[in-house]
Amino acid sequence: MFKGLKMKSRLLMGLKSSHADLTIAKFMLFYGPTYGDSDIYDLNDYKSLLEDSNFSKTKNTVLYLHGYLEDANIESIHVIVDAYLQRDDVNIIILDWGELANGNYMFDAVINCKQLGSVLARYLVNMFELGLDIKKFHIVGHSLGGQMGGIIGREVYRRSGKTKKISRISALDPAFPLFYGSFSSHLSKHDADFVDVIHTDAWIYGAPVSTGTADFWPNGGTTLQPGCPRRNYKALTDIDLCSHRRSWWFWAESVKKEFPEKFYAVKVKNWADFKNGKFIDNEDYRVIMGHDCPTDISGDYYLQTNGVPPYARNLAGVSYVHPTKLKGNTPDESKKSGVNKNIAHG
């Protein structure tokens, strides 16, 4: 119990004072073929972004929002961008709000998240009026970025006089601390036409309850995710964040066309029912978690994954097996597959 309180204290009290100038956040348009190929714009220069020759108004557009203590140089951004650059049907824009996502979680990062979300919503409404297709606009956010996605969605709806709603928001283990309680607001199914959520660290860093149109709970949605080491409860360390970060690893893999396996999931009430094969719908009814998730579904979905890439187990992922039988989830396999190297970065 003492260790848990110590972890929470470190998380909420923060590391250093954060910048409060919202204008330091930037849009980064990546066009490939490598990560180094990008154009950077101030948020209020959104018109130039839309006029960029590397931006296509006919393609779907993804805006990715990173989480607490992250910035554009962190591995998660490289992994996400590299995944999207394998496709030719998406504009990928990263919001670099690294300085604003730093500092004290309670008094800096969360406050900046809420304020920046409102500012972004105002600019996005203008961008939609300038020709950005809201029906092809998709926000993807991890952790605190997942909660910012909800704020943006709510504010776009309000600022447009309830005439415009974001098409899709995908939240990757949206942040738990300070967002779920009697006097808190959080990401919900009302923030976009379709909200899908991937839970991987529920009750610690990630949302503990169903909070979208469709909620996916790989491996039960909680720590420890397969392949992650036993937590040492040193807050915000690589080992401590392994399960929380696994959500964006899953997402990136679902975006890529590199692996034929899919993250098939089935609709059940809870993890216990999944383990016992008690599906709500016909057992032949399976959906895909991630980028290709159908947007006409609702409810809670469960699946199992491997502990190393490729994480997806295709149709095998909807039939429960003992965790020791999952690839990359035993000490010997972890050493052979290099999973410890992956864990060090999330």
N, C-alpha and C positions, 0 to 999 in steps of 0.2 A: 504493500500500500504506500509506504514511504517513497519507494522508487517512482511509483506512478505520479505522486504529487510533485516530486522533484522534476520529472519530465514535463508536466503541465506548467510548472512555474517557469522553467527555462523557455518553453514555447511562447508563453504569454508575455513574459517580461522582455523578450527580444534580445538582440545582440548589439545594435548600435542605433543611433538616431537616423531616421530616414529623411530624404528630401521630400518636400511637400509641394514642389513646383510641378504641376500636372503637365506643363508644356514639354517636359523632358522626355515624355513617352513618344515613341516613334512607330510608324507603320513601316514594315520591311516587306517588300514585294520580291519574292524569290521566283526566278524564271529559268534557272538552270543553264547548262546541265549540271553544274556543281553548286555546292552550298555557297561558294564565294560570289556567285552571280546574283546580285540583288540590288534593288533601288530603294533608297530610304527617304521617307517623307515625314515632315512634321504633321501632327494630327490635323491641324487647320489647313494643311495643303492637300486635302483629300481630292480636290478637283484635278490637281496635277497627277495624282496617282491614277485616277480614272482615265486620264488622257495618255498615260504611259503606253508606249508602243508594245510593251511586254504584257500588258493587261488586256484580257479579252472579255468584253461584256456579254458574249454569247456562252461562255463557260460558267460552270458552277464556281462560286467563290467561297473559300474557307478562310475564316479569321481564327487563328489559333492564339489562345491566351494562356501564358505559362503561369506557374504558381509562385508561392512564397519562397523568397531567397533564390529565385532563378533569374536569369537574364538571357540575352540572345546567344551567349557563348557557351551555355551549358549543354550537356550531352542530350538532354531531352529534346531541345530545339533542333539539334543536328539530326537526330533520329527521325523526328516528325517531318522535317523539311525534306530529308533524303527520301522518305517514303513517298511523299506527294510528288516529288520530282520524277518518280518512276512512271507517273501517270501523265497523260496529255489532255485530260478533260477538266482540270481544276486550276483556278488561280489560287495560290497559297500566299496568304499574308500573315505575318507574325506581328503581334503587338509586343514591342520591346518596352516593358515598363519596369525593368530591372531595379532601378534606384528606388522606385516607389514601392516595389514588392520586397524591399529590404527593411532592416531595422526592427523595431518593436512590433510584434505581431498585432497586439491589441490596439495600440495607440498610433501606429504608423501604417502598417500594411493593410489592415482591414479597412481603416478609414479611407486610405488612398484608393483601395479597390472600389469602394462605394462611390466616391467622388468621381473617379476616373470612368467608371461605368456609365454614370449619368452624362458626362462630357462626350463620351464615345457615342452614346445614343443620339445626342443632338447632331453630331456630325454624320452619323449613318442615315438619319432621316433626310438630311440634305443630299447625301450620296444617292439615296433611292430616288429622289426627285430629279437627279441629274442622269439617271439611266441605269444605275446599278440595280439588277433584278432581284428584288427581295425574295422571290420564289426560288431563286437559285443561290440564296445566301445562307451559309451554314457556319455557326459559331461552334468551335471545339475548344474546351478549356479544361485544364487540369488543376485540381485542388482549389486554391483561391481563385484561379482563373475560371473554374467551373461556376463558382458563385458569382463572379463578375458577369459571366454569360447570362445568368438569370437576371441580374440587375439591368443589363443592356436590353434584354428582351422586354422587361416590364416598362422601362423608360421609353423605348421606341413606340410601344403601344400607346402609352400615355401622351407622349409628345406629338404623335400623329393624330391626336383626337380619336383614338381607338379605331383608326382606319387601316393601320399597318401592323402586321405581326411577323416577326422573324420566322422563316420557314422551319429551321431546325436548330436546336441546341444540343450538343453532345457533351456531357459532363463526365470527366474522367476522375473518379473518386473525389467528388466535390468536397471542399473543406468542411470539417465538422465543428471545430472550436469556434464559439461565438455566433454560430449561425442557426443552431437548433435549440430552442428554448421558448419560454412563455413570451418573451418580449423581443424575439428575433424573427427576421424574415430570411427566407432562403430560396434557393432554386426550386421551382415547381413546374408541374405540367402545364400551367397557364402561361408560362413565359415565352412559348413559341408554339407553332402549329404542332410540332412534334419534339418532345424532349426525351432523349435516351440517356441513361446513366449507367456507368460501369463502376461497380463497387469492388474494391480490393482490400480496403483497410478500415472497414466499418468500425465505429466506436473509438478509434484512436485518432487518426488524422482524417479519415473519410466519413462521409455522411452515414449515420446509423440506420436510416429508415428509407423506405421507398419514397422517392422525391421527383420522379419524372412520369412521363406517359408510359414508358417501358423501362424497367430497372433490371439490369443484368448482375447476377451474383456469381461470378466464376469462383469455383472452389469454396462456395459458401459466402464469398464476399468479404471475408475477414482475414486477419493475420493468423497463421503464416501462410502466404501464398507458396505453392510448390516451388522448390528451388531456393527459397529465401532462408537465411540462417536464423537461428534462434535470436530473438531480440535481446540486446544488452541494456535497453532502456536508457541509453545515453541519447537524449533528444536530438533530433535533426541530423544524426550521423547516417552514413550510407547504409549501414546494417539496419538501423531503426526505420529508415524510409523505404526499405526494399519492397514491402507489400504495397505501400502507397504509390510508389512509382510504377509498379507492375501494370497499372491501368494504362499508362501511355505506351508501354511496350506492346500491350495487346492491341491498342489502337493503331499504332504504326504498322504492325504486322498485317492488320486487316486492310490497311490502305494499299500496301504493296501487292504487286502481282507476282512476286517472287515465289510464293509458296502456294501449292494447290489446295492445302488444307484450309477449312473454314472453321470459325468458332460457332458451331451449331449449339443451340440451347433449346430447352423445353420449358413450358410454362407449368410451374408448380407453386404450391403455397409457401414452402420453406425448404431449407436444406435437408431436413430429416425426410420429407416426402420425396425429394429428389433421390436420396440414397436408397429409398425403398421402392423407387419406380412408380410413385403415385402421381402421375401427371394429371393436370386439370383437363387438358384437351386430349384428343386422340394421340396416342404415342407416335403416330406418323407425322404429326404436326410439329415441325421444327423450324426455328427461325435462326438467322445469322446475327451474331453480335458484332458491332463495329461499323466500319464505313458503309457496308452494304446492307445494314439493318433495314428491313421493310418499315415504312412509316405508317402503316395501317394497323399496328398491333398495340396492345396495352397490357399492363400487368407485370408480374415478376417472373424472371426467367433464370434458370440455373444451368451450369455446365461445369465440366472439369477441363483443366488445361495441363500441359506439360510444365516442367520446371525450367526448361531451357528452350530456346528457339529451335524449330518452330513451335510456338506455344499451343497453337490450335491443334486439336485432335480429330477434326472432321466429325463424322457421325459417331465415332467412338466416344466423343466427349459428352454425349448425353446418357451414357450408361455408366453408372458409378462403379469405380474400382477402388481398392484400397490405395491410399496415397503413395505407399511404397512401390506400387506398380507403375507409377507415372514416370515418364522419362525425365531424368534430371532431378529426381526428388529423393535420391539416396546418396549417402556420402561418396561412394565409389563413383557413381555416375557424375556427380557434381564435379569431382576432380578431373575426370576424363573429358568432360564436355567444356571445361573452362568456365563453369557457371560462377565461380567465385570472382572472376574478372568482371562478369556482367553485374554481379551484385554490388561491386564497389562503385558502380555508377548508377545504380538504381534497378 
